[in-house]
Amino acid sequence: MARPTIPDLALASGVSVSTVNRVLGGSGKVRKATMQRVLEAAEEIGFYGVGSIQSRISATRPRDRFIVFLQQSGRAFYETIGSELKRAAQEVEGRDVSLSVRFMEDLSPDKVAETLIAQGMGADAVAVVAADHPLIADAIDRLAAEGVPVTGLVTPLNARCNVGFVGLDAWKVGRTAGWAFDHICRDPGKIGILVGSHRFRNHDLNESGFRSYFREYGRAFTLLDPLSTFESSRIARELTEELLAEHPDLVGLYVSGGGITGAVAALRAADMSGKIVVVGYDLFEATKAALLDQTITFLISHPFRRMAHDTIQGLIRSKEAGVGAPAQRVILDFEIYTRENI
């Protein structure tokens, strides 16, 4: 059979010969839908210029350069987020998304601010997990002044410019944790509270929502003063050991911030699995194992895949809207896990 010609391709795709020539030559404007129709027809009839048409379509795709700054590498929570973000970027259709996931090892506010400015300039949009601090807010404003919109991931961020957000409703999360203790504990008593840092607004709102639940319902629980883990498993373990030693009548432990693996290690070492109610955050291998052996009773988790998808889509929208547009804010539905549904 004769090799399909340009007129054959025009006939098969329902367009004019001149349109096919423009698609092949890259001269003149052709709608994306038309180019896609010509490509599909070329593939169907075995036209020799399929590669040229694919290159033409690829050249017309929007190109995005996004950077996401996460906290320290090696932490399961952030490694999971990073992996899902990379998957979500690859799944975007009709755009060439270049995503760089960068882990910040030094979390001091001045270093985070320096990293944002040094590495964020030139990106089309940036997402970051960071504490709410004046130095970081200033860095966000400096990025915005250069046309780089910023989105707070996991925890909300404040600045003079519009800052997006993708994460959970932390107040609702805290109240849900309160509900869990209220309905699972056999008898009211003391509940220990571990937070990562009150500089993280989601941690602060988690605790506020938690206390709000008990104020409203007036149960006879005693909520102990919150203890900061500073996102460290080692510190969380030490604090949990101190709580168990100082309060042998403890009925529950609320881990509302980072360091949950350290708290789990302390509970196991003290043979407390299944003996007190423990509510914590996020499902990954270590917390799944703790649910199975009853060290953790109730787990509230980010929907990692949905969060990654919505983050990438939010970055695309913020890029297209520009820094002066209203902030892109996405509140995710959280997931709940017990031993029985993992």
Residue, then its C-alpha position, 0 to 999 in steps of 0.5 A: m500500500a502507498r504511504p499515506t500523504i498529507p491530503d490523506l491525513a487531511l481527509a482522515s482528520g477532517v481538516s484542510v491540507s493547509t491546516v495539516n501543513r501548519v501542524l507539521g511545520g509549526s507555522g501559524k496558530v492551530r487550536k490544541a484540539t485540532m492538533q490532537r485530532v490530526l495526531e490521532a488520525a495520523e496514528e490511525i492511518g500510519f502517517y509518517g510524520v507522527g513524531s513531528i506532530q507530537s513535538r508540535i503539540s508538546a511545544t504548545r503545552p504550558r511549562d511550569r516550574f514549581i518548588v516544594f519545600l518540606q521539612q527534614s528528610g528521613r521523616a516518614f510524613y514528609e517522605t510520603i508527601g514528597s513521593e506523592l507530590k512527584r507522582a501527582a506532577q507526573e500525572v498532570e495532563g496537557r502541561d509539562v510540570s517540572l517539580s523540585v521537592r527540597f528538604m530543609e534540614d535546618l528549620s531555624p526561621d532565619k535559615v528557612a527564610e534564607t532558603l526560600i529567597a535563595q532557591g524560590m526566586g525564578a520558580d513559577a510558584v512555591a509551596v512550603v511547610a514552615a513555622d509562622h514567623p516574621l522572618i518567614a513572612d518577610a521572605i514570602d512577601r519578597l517572593a511575591a514582590e518578584g511575582v512568585p506566589v506562595t502556598g502554605l502546605v500542611t500548616p497555614l502561613n501569614a504574610r502581607c501578600n496573599v498566601g495560599f493553603v492546602g491542608l486540614d481544618a486543624w480546629k476540626v481535627g482537634r475537636t474530633a480528637g476530643w470526641a475520640f477521648d470522650h467516647i473511648c475512655r472508660d472513665p474520665g481522667k488526665i490527658g497528656i498533650l504533646v505538640g510540635s511547636h506553637r509556631f506551627r499554626n496547625h499545631d496551635l489550632n489542633e490544641s485549641g480545638f481539642r480544649s474547645y471540645f472539653r470546655e463545651y461538653g464539660r466532662a470531668f477530664t483534666l487536660l494537662d499543660p501542652l509539652s512541645t516536642f519541637e518535631s523531635s522523636r527523641i524529645a517526644r519519647e522523653l516527654t512521654e516517659e516523664l508524663l507516665a512517671e509523673h501521672p501514673d493515673l494518666v488515661g490518655l495521650y494526645v500527640s497533636g504534633g511531630g514526634i509520634t514515633g518517639a511517643v510510641a517507643a516510650l509507651r511500648a517500653a512502659d508496657m502501656s499498649g492498650k492500657i491508655v487511649v492514644v490519639g495521633y496523626d497520619l498513617f504510615e508504616a510506624t503508626k500502622a504497626a502501632l495501631l495493630d498492637q494497640t499502642i495507638t487507639f485512634l489516628i487522624s490522617h492527611p489524605f496524602r494522594r489527594m493533598a498532593h493532587d490538590t497542591i499541584q493543581g493549586l500551584i497551577r492556578s496560583k501561577e496563572a492567576g498571579v500574586g495579586a489574585p485571591a489566595q488559593r485555599v483548599i481544605l481537605d477532608f481528613e481520614i480516620y483510622t483504627r485497628e479495625n479499618i487499616 
